[in-house]
Amino acid sequence: MSHEPPNVTDAVAKDVNRRQFGANASNYATSVVHAKGASLARLVELVEPQSDWAALDVASAAGHTAFTFAPHVASVVATDLTPEMVALASDRANELGLDNVTTQIADAESLPFDDDTFDLVTCRIAPHHFPNPDTFVSEVARVLRPAGVFAMVDNVVPDDAAVAQTYNDWERRRDPSHIEALSMDRWEAFCRAAGMSVTHAETAPKRMGFQFWVDNMSVPENERPGLLHDLLNASDDVRAFLQPSGDAIDNAEFVLTEGLIVAANS
Ligand SMILES: C[S@@+](CC[C@H](N)C(=O)[O-])C[C@H]1O[C@@H](n2cnc3c(N)ncnc32)[C@H](O)[C@@H]1O
């Protein structure tokens, strides 16, 4: 299959991603949300990985998802767009003695692998950074073997377009590499359009500390009060989605929604 070169806008967006994650790579090794999130165990439970499987993890960052699956499969390729993340994942895999994990730089929208290569493709808390998520899902279907399994987790938005836009705009002010969190319906439609059938879909709340949320992306101090103000003073519909609590940077919390989808390739 041939790959169209990304347009300029996509290239710029991906450059922002590399810079943003390159500068904050070490935060992702220790981030509790990423290292200990409940969705890691839930993915393994739902996927039921097999010991002879070749797995690919897309947008691995510090490698938490790849390393969770590694003991259950024959091999895992942990990939990411950001060179600093790939280097970090490689170092951590060595430290952990995971000798069936290899690492590689890869763009989720143009995966550098042959058709029908993997039994499992995972991607967790990353697709909201991809400019063309439908292209990503097509690429997953391409590199998966027939009947191979795609398992993804990402922050999702409700169907209400106004709430979705307010949330995405607010996230982008914290993290310029945030492109768009999508609804479950959109993700399921992308899977079907790529020839996969969705075998499981669920959502789960994820409580976030405001301080952690801004620290993890090194948000400048002078921008934090405005982000907090807009969270606490959002419309009723947005508040119903984000469920803010607290009244200060060090005690405010809110709830994100993680969507988990498992799909089987045709
Ligand atoms: C929040 S982190 C992922 C967390 C990780 N999957 C985990 O389970 O801990 C997001 C990652 O997406 C990567 N990323 C962003 N755009 C990408 C793209 N187009 N292709 C591959 N990786 C990308 C970033 O470099 C970053 O490392």
The ligand as a Gaussian input file, in Angstrom:
#p B3LYP/6-31G(d) Opt

LIG

0 1
 C        0.036000      10.296000      26.349000
 S        1.314000       9.636000      25.478000
 C        0.893000       7.901000      25.262000
 C        0.869000       7.090000      26.516000
 C        1.180000       5.610000      26.343000
 N        0.546000       5.013000      25.196000
 C        0.847000       4.834000      27.596000
 O        0.022000       3.892000      27.554000
 O        1.411000       5.190000      28.661000
 C        1.062000      10.194000      23.823000
 C        2.167000       9.787000      22.857000
 O        1.676000       9.912000      21.518000
 C        2.793000      10.169000      20.695000
 N        2.327000      10.607000      19.384000
 C        1.719000      11.757000      19.066000
 N        1.436000      11.789000      17.754000
 C        1.869000      10.622000      17.222000
 C        1.843000      10.037000      15.908000
 N        1.325000      10.688000      14.858000
 N        2.364000       8.803000      15.757000
 C        2.899000       8.128000      16.797000
 N        2.954000       8.634000      18.052000
 C        2.446000       9.854000      18.271000
 C        3.542000      11.216000      21.487000
 O        4.885000      11.331000      21.043000
 C        3.405000      10.662000      22.904000
 O        4.527000       9.890000      23.251000

